């Protein structure tokens, strides 16, 4: 996605895909609160730029265990930047993956 591609009011982004790479600018989703990745088996990592979206509260992973490390890195980045534990990483059935 380029600079001209924005979803200013989008609060939820769900992807179920065979993408192997995901790229975007954090300005594309300025209001995003929840990112859900389902069966994204080819995707190797969640772009770190998701950590720069101040409104992001939840990353949910369903059948995408290879993304757990990058989700945890984003969570740690957010905590380091804000001093708050405000980003939840959830698995299926909304069970927290990390405390």
C-alpha positions in Angstrom: 0.0 0.0 0.0 1.2 3.5 -0.8 0.8 6.8 0.9 -2.5 7.5 -1.0 -4.1 4.3 0.2 -5.6 5.0 3.6 -8.4 3.7 5.7 -8.8 6.5 8.1 -11.7 5.1 10.1 -10.9 1.4 9.9 -10.7 -0.1 13.4 -10.5 -3.8 12.5 -8.3 -5.5 9.9 -8.7 -9.2 9.3 -6.5 -11.1 6.9 -6.8 -14.7 5.8 -4.3 -15.1 3.1 -1.5 -16.8 1.3 0.6 -13.6 1.2 4.3 -14.1 2.0 4.9 -10.4 2.7 2.8 -7.6 4.0 3.8 -4.0 3.7 2.0 -0.8 4.6 2.6 2.6 6.1 1.3 3.2 9.7 -0.6 6.2 8.3 -2.7 3.8 6.3 -4.6 2.7 9.4 -4.4 5.6 11.9 -7.5 4.3 13.9 -6.8 0.5 13.8 -7.6 -1.2 17.1 -7.5 -4.9 16.1 -5.4 -6.9 13.7 -6.5 -10.5 13.1 -4.4 -12.9 11.1 -6.0 -16.2 10.3 -4.2 -19.1 8.5 -1.5 -16.8 7.2 0.9 -19.7 6.8 3.1 -18.1 4.2 3.6 -14.8 6.1 6.9 -14.9 7.9 6.5 -11.8 10.1 4.1 -9.1 11.1 5.5 -5.8 9.9 7.1 -4.0 12.8 5.4 -0.8 11.6 2.2 -2.1 13.3 3.8 -1.1 16.6 3.7 2.6 15.5 -0.1 2.6 15.3 -1.0 4.2 18.6 -4.6 3.0 18.6 -3.7 -0.7 18.2 -4.9 -2.7 21.2 -5.1 -6.3 19.9 -3.2 -8.6 17.6 -5.1 -11.9 17.2 -3.4 -15.0 15.7 -5.4 -17.9 14.5 -3.6 -20.9 13.0 -0.5 -18.7 12.4 2.0 -19.8 15.1 5.0 -18.7 13.1 3.9 -15.1 13.7 4.1 -15.3 17.5 7.7 -14.1 17.7 7.0 -11.0 15.6 3.8 -10.2 17.6 5.8 -10.4 20.8 8.4 -8.1 19.4 5.7 -5.6 18.5 4.2 -5.9 22.0 7.6 -5.3 23.6 8.3 -2.3 21.3 4.9 -0.7 22.3 5.7 -1.3 26.0 9.1 0.3 25.6 7.7 3.3 23.7 4.7 3.9 25.9 5.7 2.5 29.3 2.3 0.7 29.2 1.2 -2.9 28.7 -1.6 -1.9 26.3 -1.2 -4.3 23.4 -2.8 -7.8 23.8 -1.6 -10.8 21.8 -4.5 -13.2 21.5 -4.8 -16.7 20.1 -8.0 -18.7 19.1 -10.9 -18.1 21.5 -9.4 -14.8 22.6 -6.9 -16.5 24.9 -3.9 -14.3 25.7 -0.7 -15.8 24.2 1.6 -13.7 26.4 1.0 -12.2 29.8 
